[in-house]
């Protein structure tokens, strides 16, 4: 089934937006800068991600031309058992260690796991959507799977953004307690990367709906045209010439039936009457 230029254009635009969304959401997921706080008393910048955290020491002046030099990040995984033991020991000595309050933000909480689940599910469904979209020109029925899988991926991505935004604005997650003061965490660029990827998927879903409509309507139009052509062929009257008319002669013609071998046709004979003619007598009245 051939596809039109409009169908191909909408399909290509949908797939491109899905690929851009996958790149942006993946970049946001792998970045630790979901929540960023600058703890001045520790002279360090802390980045709290979904599955790993990083710390950068305070920037310092290196020369007149280069005012600041960024030191490399020192990162650790939230799901690391050794890191979990260190955090637990630090929290046990919270009265002696002033940095124990900040260590609470390095733990692997349930809302981190929920966000990761929604992100991984959305990435997988977006990949399924691309595979279905590639098959749509050959099999128009796969356009439904194209739209449904992308819709679920978009919904999971929106849930991930919503869960993080609500959790990041809770008081216990928004503020970090130091030895002297309390510092407010700000939402980092990783969240906005993921949010832009979600917006790309929303735009792709709109194009996907148009693509599905074009493929389904085009398939129905082609089917109706084929049915109409078949109906016209069936209902069109058949005109045959005299020579093409079917004729079957079962009985011979009279000329052939009574034909004489010599070509002479005798007159039909009157049959001989075998009964006598009754004589009537005339009488006077």
Backbone as CSV, one residue per row, in Angstrom:
resi,resn,N_x,N_y,N_z,CA_x,CA_y,CA_z,C_x,C_y,C_z
1,UNK,0.851,-1.184,0.000,0.000,0.000,0.000,0.888,1.234,0.000
2,UNK,0.843,2.000,-1.032,1.688,3.168,-1.138,1.226,4.287,-0.228
3,UNK,2.161,5.034,0.312,1.853,6.152,1.200,2.135,7.455,0.470
4,UNK,1.359,8.475,0.798,1.492,9.764,0.145,2.637,10.553,0.764
5,UNK,2.929,11.702,0.154,4.019,12.545,0.661,3.665,13.130,2.027
6,UNK,2.387,13.462,2.252,1.976,14.005,3.557,2.154,12.970,4.655
7,UNK,1.794,11.737,4.390,1.976,10.678,5.372,3.447,10.480,5.716
8,UNK,4.291,10.472,4.699,5.725,10.284,4.946,6.316,11.464,5.712
9,UNK,5.867,12.677,5.389,6.379,13.855,6.082,5.991,13.842,7.548
10,UNK,4.734,13.545,7.853,4.282,13.490,9.248,4.976,12.357,10.005
11,UNK,5.153,11.229,9.336,5.825,10.098,9.979,7.281,10.427,10.286
12,UNK,7.974,11.042,9.340,9.375,11.414,9.562,9.501,12.450,10.675
13,UNK,8.597,13.428,10.703,8.635,14.435,11.757,8.383,13.811,13.126
14,UNK,7.463,12.860,13.204,7.191,12.184,14.471,8.408,11.411,14.960
15,UNK,9.041,10.675,14.059,10.202,9.869,14.459,11.363,10.758,14.888
16,UNK,11.573,11.879,14.187,12.655,12.798,14.567,12.400,13.378,15.952
17,UNK,11.173,13.787,16.233,10.854,14.329,17.559,11.007,13.273,18.644
18,UNK,10.657,12.039,18.336,10.833,10.962,19.320,12.310,10.742,19.614
19,UNK,13.141,10.745,18.568,14.584,10.557,18.770,15.182,11.702,19.583
20,UNK,14.770,12.933,19.295,15.259,14.076,20.079,14.820,13.951,21.524
21,UNK,13.564,13.526,21.739,13.085,13.330,23.103,13.852,12.254,23.852
22,UNK,14.203,11.174,23.148,14.989,10.107,23.783,16.364,10.626,24.195
23,UNK,16.994,11.402,23.328,18.322,11.952,23.663,18.246,12.896,24.861
24,UNK,17.249,13.761,24.892,17.148,14.730,25.984,16.804,14.057,27.305
25,UNK,15.847,13.140,27.282,15.483,12.457,28.530,16.614,11.574,29.039
26,UNK,17.340,10.936,28.129,18.482,10.116,28.569,19.585,10.985,29.160
27,UNK,19.851,12.147,28.521,20.873,13.053,29.062,20.477,13.553,30.446
28,UNK,19.194,13.852,30.626,18.754,14.280,31.949,18.855,13.182,32.986
29,UNK,18.558,11.953,32.570,18.627,10.840,33.531,20.049,10.562,33.973
30,UNK,21.023,10.666,33.068,22.414,10.352,33.402,23.131,11.524,34.074
31,UNK,22.499,12.671,34.144,23.140,13.817,34.789,22.817,13.828,36.284
32,UNK,23.784,14.195,37.132,23.498,14.274,38.570,22.884,15.607,38.999
33,UNK,22.787,16.565,38.080,22.371,17.917,38.466,20.860,18.065,38.448
34,UNK,20.162,17.222,39.200,18.729,17.391,39.365,18.430,18.397,40.476
35,UNK,19.201,18.332,41.525,19.129,19.314,42.605,20.554,19.778,42.912
36,UNK,20.740,21.076,42.945,22.070,21.654,43.133,22.006,22.630,44.307
37,UNK,23.008,22.535,45.180,23.093,23.436,46.323,24.554,23.826,46.531
38,UNK,24.789,25.065,46.811,26.138,25.582,47.075,26.264,25.819,48.572
39,UNK,26.959,24.905,49.226,27.152,25.002,50.680,28.424,25.804,50.922
40,UNK,28.261,27.040,51.263,29.402,27.948,51.374,30.308,27.598,52.545
41,UNK,29.762,27.120,53.629,30.611,26.806,54.775,31.479,25.585,54.529
42,UNK,31.045,24.716,53.609,31.860,23.571,53.214,32.714,23.867,51.992
43,UNK,32.493,25.069,51.403,33.227,25.476,50.208,33.120,24.408,49.112
44,UNK,31.880,23.976,48.869,31.644,22.916,47.866,30.239,23.069,47.288
45,UNK,30.122,22.562,46.069,28.823,22.517,45.387,28.377,21.063,45.313
46,UNK,27.189,20.790,45.807,26.651,19.432,45.838,25.572,19.300,44.764
47,UNK,25.669,18.227,43.987,24.674,17.908,42.972,24.036,16.574,43.334
48,UNK,22.734,16.601,43.547,21.997,15.408,43.950,21.153,14.927,42.776
49,UNK,21.519,13.774,42.236,20.807,13.206,41.089,19.825,12.140,41.512
50,UNK,19.369,11.388,40.516,18.393,10.330,40.787,19.060,9.055,41.278
51,UNK,20.230,8.735,40.746,20.885,7.489,41.137,22.369,7.685,41.459
52,UNK,22.859,8.905,41.360,24.218,9.200,41.808,24.317,10.667,42.171
53,UNK,25.270,10.977,43.055,25.501,12.328,43.555,26.958,12.707,43.318
54,UNK,27.166,13.997,43.100,28.517,14.498,42.837,28.775,15.734,43.689
55,UNK,30.066,15.923,44.011,30.509,17.077,44.796,31.665,17.742,44.055
56,UNK,31.576,19.053,43.926,32.644,19.837,43.315,33.153,20.838,44.339
57,UNK,34.473,20.866,44.515,35.064,21.806,45.469,34.876,23.233,44.971
58,UNK,35.066,24.171,45.893,34.831,25.580,45.555,35.772,26.041,44.450
59,UNK,35.244,26.857,43.541,36.044,27.410,42.457,37.016,28.450,43.014
60,UNK,38.140,28.574,42.392,39.159,29.489,42.876,39.754,30.263,41.705
61,UNK,40.356,31.393,41.997,40.964,32.250,40.989,42.330,31.675,40.618
62,UNK,42.561,31.571,39.300,43.842,31.049,38.830,44.707,32.141,38.219
63,UNK,44.089,33.127,37.568,44.866,34.210,36.973,43.917,35.375,36.724
64,UNK,44.521,36.458,36.206,43.712,37.640,35.928,42.764,37.372,34.763
65,UNK,43.237,36.630,33.752,42.388,36.336,32.586,41.346,35.278,32.884
66,UNK,41.708,34.272,33.679,40.783,33.188,34.038,40.416,33.366,35.505
67,UNK,39.204,33.875,35.691,38.809,34.207,37.060,38.543,32.957,37.896
68,UNK,37.910,31.916,37.275,37.549,30.743,38.056,37.983,29.487,37.323
69,UNK,38.316,28.513,38.068,38.697,27.211,37.519,37.817,26.155,38.173
70,UNK,37.105,25.364,37.345,36.221,24.338,37.877,37.014,23.083,38.171
71,UNK,36.894,22.632,39.377,37.551,21.386,39.775,36.689,20.211,39.323
72,UNK,37.269,19.039,39.149,36.484,17.881,38.700,35.481,17.434,39.757
73,UNK,34.470,16.740,39.289,33.438,16.222,40.180,33.892,14.933,40.831
74,UNK,33.506,14.756,42.078,33.712,13.502,42.816,32.330,12.912,43.073
75,UNK,32.068,11.758,42.471,30.715,11.198,42.470,30.679,9.853,43.177
76,UNK,29.474,9.495,43.602,29.213,8.189,44.182,27.789,7.782,43.833
77,UNK,27.561,6.467,43.814,26.248,5.941,43.471,25.377,5.833,44.717
78,UNK,24.100,6.111,44.526,23.175,6.008,45.651,22.937,4.559,46.071
79,UNK,23.002,3.638,45.091,22.712,2.234,45.391,23.951,1.456,45.824
80,UNK,25.061,2.141,46.039,26.287,1.484,46.488,26.158,1.145,47.969
81,UNK,26.390,-0.110,48.298,26.238,-0.546,49.693,27.274,0.096,50.602
82,UNK,28.484,0.261,50.102,29.525,0.871,50.940,29.193,2.327,51.225
83,UNK,28.671,3.021,50.202,28.271,4.404,50.433,27.102,4.488,51.403
84,UNK,26.199,3.524,51.344,25.076,3.500,52.276,25.552,3.301,53.713
85,UNK,26.575,2.473,53.898,27.113,2.270,55.251,27.782,3.534,55.766
86,UNK,28.498,4.248,54.897,29.139,5.496,55.311,28.095,6.527,55.713
87,UNK,27.024,6.609,54.924,25.955,7.568,55.240,25.287,7.214,56.554
88,UNK,25.067,5.912,56.779,24.429,5.489,58.021,25.316,5.787,59.231
89,UNK,26.612,5.571,59.112,27.519,5.883,60.220,27.584,7.382,60.483
90,UNK,27.498,8.165,59.417,27.513,9.619,59.585,26.258,10.102,60.293
91,UNK,25.113,9.508,59.925,23.867,9.900,60.572,23.828,9.475,62.037
92,UNK,24.530,8.398,62.363,24.577,7.974,63.771,25.386,8.946,64.624
93,UNK,26.326,9.663,64.000,27.144,10.642,64.722,26.711,12.070,64.393
94,UNK,25.406,12.280,64.277,24.907,13.585,63.872,25.200,14.664,64.912
95,UNK,25.341,14.272,66.171,25.636,15.270,67.211,27.078,15.745,67.150
96,UNK,27.963,14.916,66.621,29.368,15.269,66.565,29.794,15.793,65.193
97,UNK,29.131,15.315,64.162,29.491,15.684,62.791,28.451,16.655,62.264
98,UNK,28.870,17.838,61.890,27.935,18.833,61.373,27.472,18.546,59.971
99,UNK,28.192,17.728,59.219,27.809,17.397,57.841,26.856,16.214,57.762
100,UNK,26.432,15.716,58.909,25.557,14.545,58.885,24.191,14.866,58.282
101,UNK,23.709,16.094,58.482,22.405,16.460,57.929,22.389,16.456,56.409
102,UNK,23.514,16.868,55.811,23.591,16.875,54.346,23.691,15.470,53.792
103,UNK,24.220,14.540,54.556,24.343,13.155,54.076,22.989,12.497,53.868
104,UNK,21.958,13.022,54.479,20.617,12.468,54.296,20.157,12.572,52.842
105,UNK,20.670,13.552,52.105,20.254,13.761,50.721,20.974,12.840,49.735
106,UNK,21.891,12.031,50.229,22.599,11.096,49.362,22.009,9.698,49.414
107,UNK,20.932,9.526,50.117,20.320,8.208,50.225,19.401,7.957,49.023
108,UNK,19.193,6.651,48.770,18.384,6.210,47.639,16.946,6.005,48.123
109,UNK,16.121,7.070,47.960,14.768,7.047,48.478,13.817,6.373,47.481
110,UNK,12.600,6.106,47.957,11.603,5.431,47.107,11.183,6.307,45.931
111,UNK,11.142,7.632,46.128,10.724,8.477,45.019,11.783,8.545,43.926
112,UNK,13.053,8.334,44.292,14.093,8.197,43.260,13.835,6.949,42.402
113,UNK,13.494,5.852,43.069,13.246,4.606,42.341,12.012,4.725,41.445
114,UNK,10.971,5.403,41.944,9.760,5.574,41.137,10.047,6.396,39.878
115,UNK,10.823,7.459,40.029,11.154,8.290,38.868,11.981,7.500,37.860
116,UNK,12.949,6.725,38.341,13.752,5.915,37.435,12.902,4.872,36.722
117,UNK,11.938,4.304,37.426,11.050,3.326,36.789,10.256,3.971,35.660
118,UNK,9.706,5.146,35.896,8.933,5.826,34.855,9.820,6.229,33.675
119,UNK,11.042,6.653,33.959,11.939,7.065,32.873,12.339,5.878,32.015
120,UNK,12.725,4.769,32.649,13.137,3.587,31.883,11.976,3.045,31.059
121,UNK,10.781,3.031,31.652,9.606,2.557,30.916,9.307,3.451,29.721
122,UNK,9.417,4.748,29.906,9.149,5.673,28.804,10.177,5.520,27.684
123,UNK,11.433,5.316,28.041,12.460,5.120,27.011,12.193,3.851,26.195
124,UNK,11.825,2.786,26.877,11.553,1.525,26.180,10.345,1.660,25.261
125,UNK,9.286,2.292,25.734,8.094,2.455,24.910,8.333,3.404,23.740
126,UNK,9.179,4.410,23.943,9.512,5.298,22.832,10.265,4.543,21.741
127,UNK,11.141,3.625,22.140,11.846,2.803,21.150,10.874,1.891,20.409
128,UNK,9.907,1.318,21.132,8.882,0.493,20.487,8.066,1.331,19.508
129,UNK,7.800,2.566,19.887,7.034,3.449,19.010,7.779,3.720,17.705
130,UNK,9.083,3.920,17.780,9.875,4.150,16.563,9.821,2.922,15.658
131,UNK,9.957,1.745,16.244,9.905,0.513,15.435,8.548,0.361,14.754
132,UNK,7.480,0.692,15.480,6.142,0.601,14.888,5.952,1.642,13.789
133,UNK,6.499,2.834,13.996,6.364,3.869,12.986,7.098,3.547,11.707
134,UNK,8.241,2.881,11.805,8.988,2.511,10.600,8.198,1.510,9.764
135,UNK,7.427,0.649,10.432,6.639,-0.361,9.708,5.307,0.177,9.198
136,UNK,4.928,1.379,9.581,3.612,1.918,9.212,3.408,2.063,7.703
137,UNK,4.397,2.504,6.903,4.144,2.616,5.455,3.815,1.296,4.783
138,UNK,4.375,0.200,5.286,4.099,-1.110,4.691,2.853,-1.753,5.289
139,UNK,2.682,-1.601,6.601,1.528,-2.173,7.307,0.810,-1.037,8.017
140,UNK,-0.219,-0.456,7.430,-0.874,0.711,8.045,-1.477,0.434,9.410
141,UNK,-1.800,-0.821,9.723,-2.401,-1.122,11.022,-1.435,-0.894,12.177
142,UNK,-0.128,-0.909,11.911,0.839,-0.663,12.984,0.861,0.797,13.422
143,UNK,0.161,1.661,12.706,0.077,3.058,13.129,-0.634,3.189,14.468
144,UNK,-1.557,2.254,14.767,-2.215,2.284,16.075,-1.222,1.986,17.190
145,UNK,-0.376,0.977,16.994,0.668,0.683,17.989,1.650,1.839,18.112
146,UNK,1.898,2.524,16.999,2.760,3.708,16.998,2.214,4.785,17.930
147,UNK,0.929,5.054,17.853,0.310,6.100,18.675,0.169,5.670,20.131
148,UNK,-0.249,4.426,20.351,-0.510,3.971,21.722,0.779,3.903,22.524
149,UNK,1.839,3.327,21.952,3.106,3.209,22.681,3.701,4.579,22.985
150,UNK,3.597,5.511,22.038,4.123,6.848,22.290,3.297,7.575,23.348
151,UNK,1.989,7.365,23.355,1.148,8.001,24.366,1.512,7.512,25.768
152,UNK,1.736,6.212,25.926,2.106,5.677,27.246,3.488,6.174,27.647
153,UNK,4.419,6.264,26.682,5.749,6.795,26.981,5.670,8.252,27.426
154,UNK,4.866,9.041,26.733,4.684,10.440,27.118,4.066,10.552,28.506
155,UNK,3.097,9.692,28.804,2.450,9.723,30.117,3.437,9.358,31.226
156,UNK,4.257,8.338,31.013,5.265,7.954,32.018,6.287,9.065,32.229
157,UNK,6.681,9.732,31.155,7.639,10.828,31.283,7.036,12.001,32.060
158,UNK,5.767,12.292,31.805,5.099,13.352,32.567,4.987,12.985,34.041
159,UNK,4.716,11.722,34.329,4.642,11.287,35.724,5.999,11.420,36.406
160,UNK,7.077,11.096,35.684,8.416,11.239,36.261,8.716,12.697,36.599
161,UNK,8.393,13.603,35.685,8.615,15.025,35.953,7.755,15.523,37.110
162,UNK,6.501,15.067,37.148,5.615,15.508,38.218,6.040,15.000,39.582
163,UNK,6.444,13.734,39.647,6.879,13.174,40.938,8.123,13.895,41.438
164,UNK,9.071,14.159,40.545,10.282,14.850,40.989,9.974,16.274,41.442
165,UNK,9.153,16.986,40.681,8.864,18.374,41.051,8.189,18.462,42.423
166,UNK,7.273,17.543,42.683,6.603,17.554,43.987,7.557,17.150,45.105
167,UNK,8.387,16.145,44.856,9.315,15.692,45.889,10.418,16.712,46.140
168,UNK,10.879,17.393,45.081,11.963,18.363,45.249,11.514,19.600,46.011
169,UNK,10.224,19.886,46.023,9.732,21.062,46.727,9.237,20.762,48.139
170,UNK,9.422,19.545,48.574,9.142,19.251,49.979,10.203,19.901,50.854
171,UNK,9.811,20.231,52.055,10.722,20.962,52.939,11.953,20.135,53.265
172,UNK,11.778,18.842,53.533,12.924,18.011,53.927,13.876,17.758,52.759
173,UNK,13.404,17.909,51.505,14.280,17.737,50.349,14.775,19.060,49.773
174,UNK,14.074,20.116,50.027,14.418,21.404,49.431,15.543,22.114,50.168
175,UNK,15.613,21.940,51.481,16.602,22.654,52.287,17.629,21.673,52.835
176,UNK,18.870,22.132,52.854,19.998,21.343,53.353,20.535,22.018,54.602
177,UNK,20.677,21.239,55.649,21.148,21.775,56.921,22.661,21.605,57.024
178,UNK,23.368,22.701,57.210,24.811,22.665,57.405,25.165,22.818,58.871
179,UNK,26.443,23.073,59.144,26.880,23.257,60.529,26.409,24.596,61.072
180,UNK,26.374,25.610,60.221,26.025,26.955,60.681,24.653,27.379,60.181
181,UNK,24.443,27.227,58.882,23.213,27.741,58.291,22.467,26.680,57.521
182,UNK,21.344,27.094,56.949,20.491,26.239,56.119,20.514,26.784,54.700
183,UNK,20.668,25.890,53.741,20.815,26.284,52.343,19.688,25.659,51.528
184,UNK,19.228,26.429,50.565,18.124,25.975,49.723,18.666,25.382,48.428
185,UNK,18.156,24.198,48.123,18.527,23.563,46.864,17.689,24.146,45.715
186,UNK,18.308,24.250,44.585,17.592,24.692,43.380,17.543,23.536,42.394
187,UNK,16.513,23.569,41.567,16.359,22.524,40.552,17.403,22.743,39.453
188,UNK,18.154,21.693,39.154,19.250,21.801,38.195,18.807,21.628,36.752
189,UNK,19.798,21.714,35.872,19.517,21.657,34.440,19.076,20.273,33.991
190,UNK,19.380,19.228,34.756,19.000,17.868,34.344,17.477,17.720,34.283
191,UNK,16.784,18.336,35.233,15.321,18.281,35.202,14.774,18.981,33.969
192,UNK,15.352,20.111,33.602,14.859,20.851,32.441,15.188,20.130,31.135
193,UNK,16.305,19.395,31.101,16.597,18.571,29.938,15.520,17.493,29.757
194,UNK,15.203,16.833,30.858,14.173,15.799,30.788,12.818,16.404,30.438
195,UNK,12.521,17.576,30.957,11.253,18.227,30.654,11.166,18.603,29.167
196,UNK,12.268,19.074,28.588,12.260,19.383,27.154,12.067,18.125,26.318
197,UNK,12.650,17.014,26.764,12.409,15.750,26.071,10.946,15.337,26.136
198,UNK,10.313,15.578,27.289,8.887,15.278,27.416,8.059,16.147,26.474
199,UNK,8.420,17.425,26.360,7.708,18.319,25.434,7.884,17.866,23.983
200,UNK,9.055,17.357,23.648,9.259,16.814,22.292,8.340,15.627,22.043
201,UNK,8.160,14.788,23.047,7.261,13.644,22.898,5.810,14.083,22.773
202,UNK,5.443,15.173,23.448,4.079,15.688,23.298,3.851,16.159,21.861
203,UNK,4.830,16.907,21.312,4.718,17.324,19.918,4.708,16.147,18.964
204,UNK,5.524,15.132,19.274,5.546,13.936,18.422,4.221,13.189,18.481
205,UNK,3.580,13.195,19.653,2.300,12.506,19.774,1.223,13.192,18.935
206,UNK,1.249,14.519,18.881,0.287,15.233,18.039,0.506,14.873,16.570
207,UNK,1.764,14.850,16.151,2.062,14.446,14.769,1.690,12.984,14.533
208,UNK,1.835,12.160,15.568,1.489,10.744,15.436,-0.003,10.560,15.212
209,UNK,-0.819,11.352,15.916,-2.265,11.260,15.701,-2.626,11.605,14.261
210,UNK,-2.011,12.666,13.736,-2.260,13.029,12.342,-1.763,11.951,11.389
211,UNK,-0.611,11.359,11.715,-0.070,10.297,10.868,-0.993,9.088,10.845
212,UNK,-1.472,8.688,12.023,-2.385,7.542,12.094,-3.664,7.812,11.330
213,UNK,-4.175,9.029,11.463,-5.405,9.387,10.728,-5.179,9.318,9.217
214,UNK,-4.034,9.803,8.766,-3.744,9.778,7.338,-3.624,8.349,6.818
215,UNK,-2.933,7.489,7.583,-2.758,6.115,7.127,-4.074,5.358,7.127
216,UNK,-4.865,5.534,8.181,-6.130,4.794,8.276,-7.118,5.299,7.232
217,UNK,-7.244,6.621,7.085,-8.172,7.167,6.100,-7.730,6.824,4.681
218,UNK,-6.431,6.853,4.425,-5.940,6.469,3.107,-6.201,5.007,2.793
219,UNK,-6.059,4.140,3.811,-6.330,2.719,3.616,-7.804,2.476,3.339
220,UNK,-8.689,3.200,4.058,-10.119,3.039,3.826,-10.525,3.555,2.453
221,UNK,-9.927,4.665,2.023,-10.239,5.195,0.691,-9.835,4.222,-0.401
222,UNK,-8.655,3.634,-0.248,-8.209,2.657,-1.242,-9.123,1.438,-1.260
223,UNK,-9.550,0.995,-0.062,-10.453,-0.148,-0.008,-11.809,0.153,-0.604
224,UNK,-12.332,1.343,-0.359,-13.631,1.708,-0.932,-13.546,1.828,-2.446
225,UNK,-12.426,2.355,-2.951,-12.258,2.441,-4.406,-12.202,1.051,-5.028
226,UNK,-11.517,0.121,-4.390,-11.446,-1.233,-4.920,-12.822,-1.895,-4.896
227,UNK,-13.564,-1.699,-3.803,-14.897,-2.289,-3.728,-15.830,-1.674,-4.769
228,UNK,-15.725,-0.348,-4.990,-16.553,0.302,-5.987,-16.223,-0.207,-7.389
229,UNK,-14.951,-0.383,-7.679,-14.558,-0.895,-8.990,-15.064,-2.318,-9.192
230,UNK,-14.998,-3.149,-8.146,-15.506,-4.517,-8.249,-17.008,-4.528,-8.443
231,UNK,-17.716,-3.641,-7.724,-19.174,-3.575,-7.857,-19.575,-3.098,-9.243
232,UNK,-18.825,-2.154,-9.784,-19.129,-1.689,-11.131,-18.900,-2.786,-12.150
233,UNK,-17.864,-3.574,-11.942,-17.624,-4.671,-12.865,-18.720,-5.716,-12.795
234,UNK,-19.226,-5.950,-11.581,-20.262,-6.961,-11.425,-21.608,-6.494,-11.957
235,UNK,-21.915,-5.204,-11.798,-23.226,-4.690,-12.206,-23.248,-4.150,-13.623
236,UNK,-22.127,-4.031,-14.285,-22.109,-3.495,-15.646,-22.729,-4.500,-16.618
237,UNK,-23.714,-4.080,-17.453,-24.338,-5.029,-18.398,-23.344,-5.506,-19.449
238,UNK,-23.489,-6.772,-19.776,-22.598,-7.402,-20.747,-23.273,-7.366,-22.109
239,UNK,-22.620,-6.786,-23.090,-23.134,-6.700,-24.466,-22.327,-7.629,-25.341
240,UNK,-23.028,-8.534,-25.974,-22.386,-9.507,-26.857,-22.960,-9.360,-28.261
241,UNK,-22.165,-9.617,-29.230,-22.625,-9.602,-30.620,-23.417,-10.867,-30.926
242,UNK,-24.000,-10.875,-32.099,-24.818,-12.031,-32.472,-23.970,-13.285,-32.570
243,UNK,-22.750,-13.103,-33.071,-21.880,-14.263,-33.215,-21.395,-14.802,-31.885
244,UNK,-21.388,-13.923,-30.839,-20.893,-14.341,-29.532,-21.985,-14.884,-28.635
245,UNK,-23.285,-14.780,-29.077,-24.356,-15.282,-28.245,-24.289,-16.796,-28.158
246,UNK,-24.468,-17.318,-26.992,-24.435,-18.785,-26.873,-25.692,-19.393,-27.511
247,UNK,-25.513,-20.384,-28.357,-26.647,-21.033,-29.053,-26.377,-22.523,-29.095
248,UNK,-27.416,-23.224,-28.707,-27.311,-24.688,-28.708,-28.534,-25.252,-29.433
249,UNK,-28.311,-25.889,-30.518,-29.402,-26.457,-31.310,-29.555,-27.919,-30.961
250,UNK,-30.656,-28.202,-30.285,-30.912,-29.583,-29.884,-31.670,-30.361,-30.952
251,UNK,-32.705,-29.751,-31.607,-33.499,-30.414,-32.630,-33.093,-29.886,-34.005
252,UNK,-33.095,-30.715,-34.999,-32.781,-30.251,-36.364,-33.914,-29.399,-36.924
253,UNK,-33.597,-28.525,-37.809,-34.592,-27.701,-38.466,-35.510,-28.549,-39.337
254,UNK,-36.717,-28.014,-39.620,-37.656,-28.760,-40.442,-37.092,-29.033,-41.826
255,UNK,-36.370,-28.066,-42.341,-35.781,-28.254,-43.667,-34.831,-29.424,-43.667
256,UNK,-34.035,-29.525,-42.581,-33.099,-30.634,-42.485,-33.805,-31.932,-42.142
257,UNK,-34.926,-31.818,-41.419,-35.613,-33.034,-40.976,-36.321,-33.723,-42.132
258,UNK,-36.964,-32.911,-42.981,-37.732,-33.497,-44.079,-37.014,-33.374,-45.426
259,UNK,-35.789,-33.113,-45.386,-35.065,-32.976,-46.650,-34.947,-34.312,-47.341
260,UNK,-35.105,-34.318,-48.651,-34.981,-35.541,-49.456,-33.565,-35.637,-49.993
261,UNK,-33.089,-36.846,-50.093,-31.735,-36.963,-50.627,-31.621,-36.529,-52.085
262,UNK,-32.727,-36.569,-52.814,-32.683,-36.171,-54.217,-33.018,-34.711,-54.410
263,UNK,-33.404,-34.021,-53.348,-33.753,-32.624,-53.469,-35.209,-32.386,-53.791
264,UNK,-36.033,-33.529,-53.993,-37.456,-33.398,-54.322,-38.253,-33.447,-53.048
265,UNK,-39.186,-32.482,-52.905,-40.039,-32.435,-51.726,-41.462,-32.762,-52.156
266,UNK,-41.961,-33.983,-51.883,-43.337,-34.338,-52.260,-44.340,-33.629,-51.380
267,UNK,-45.535,-33.415,-51.940,-46.613,-32.799,-51.168,-47.092,-33.774,-50.111
268,UNK,-47.560,-33.271,-49.057,-48.038,-34.191,-48.016,-49.276,-34.941,-48.470
269,UNK,-49.337,-36.258,-48.231,-50.421,-37.119,-48.653,-51.573,-37.031,-47.662
270,UNK,-52.824,-37.028,-48.253,-54.014,-37.029,-47.411,-54.215,-38.431,-46.884
271,UNK,-54.400,-38.563,-45.625,-54.569,-39.933,-45.101,-55.855,-40.587,-45.612
272,UNK,-55.841,-41.921,-45.875,-56.981,-42.687,-46.396,-57.985,-42.901,-45.288
273,UNK,-59.291,-42.561,-45.635,-60.350,-42.726,-44.641,-60.845,-44.167,-44.710
274,UNK,-60.820,-44.779,-43.589,-61.251,-46.187,-43.521,-62.705,-46.332,-43.167
275,UNK,-63.390,-45.324,-42.628,-64.809,-45.441,-42.259,-65.671,-45.002,-43.430
276,UNK,-66.861,-45.600,-43.548,-67.796,-45.287,-44.641,-68.590,-44.055,-44.314
277,UNK,-69.049,-43.369,-45.401,-69.828,-42.169,-45.229,-71.295,-42.546,-45.105
278,UNK,-71.955,-42.123,-44.096,-73.366,-42.467,-43.848,-74.266,-41.706,-44.810
279,UNK,-75.213,-42.462,-45.474,-76.145,-41.870,-46.425,-77.427,-41.484,-45.704
280,UNK,-77.847,-40.240,-45.940,-79.084,-39.752,-45.337,-80.181,-39.699,-46.415
281,UNK,-81.415,-40.115,-46.070,-82.542,-40.135,-47.006,-83.330,-38.883,-46.843
282,UNK,-83.723,-38.334,-48.035,-84.506,-37.114,-48.023,-85.985,-37.464,-47.921
283,UNK,-86.721,-36.783,-47.082,-88.167,-36.971,-46.877,-88.827,-35.625,-46.948
284,UNK,-90.078,-35.665,-47.270,-90.842,-34.421,-47.338,-91.396,-34.069,-45.986
285,UNK,-91.565,-32.830,-45.753,-92.028,-32.396,-44.431,-93.539,-32.611,-44.314
